[in-house]
Amino acid sequence: MNNALRQTGWIGAEITAETWRPVLADQLQRLNWDRVVDDVRPLLDVGADLALLTLENVLQVVTHPRSRT
């Protein structure tokens, strides 16, 4: 992943298993969320609830993963 990031101009710190979640959360907060929803809309099944696709919901999933047992 770090090689791919560098190839696209990433100048941040190397991403590790411990740092990817906060880095992703930071990047998500920089996006225009209306554009994100518009970009994703054609990929969703008919009847998908776009109201669930919010920055807050995505950040919740990224920053508070469920424990796997």
HELIX and SHEET records of a PDB file:
HELIX    1   1 ASN A    2  GLN A    7  1                                   6    
HELIX    2   2 TRP A   20  GLN A   29  1                                  10    
HELIX    3   3 TRP A   33  VAL A   40  1                                   8    
HELIX    4   4 ARG A   41  LEU A   43  5                                   3    
HELIX    5   5 LEU A   50  LEU A   52  5                                   3    
HELIX    6   6 LEU A   55  THR A   63  1                                   9    
END                                                                             
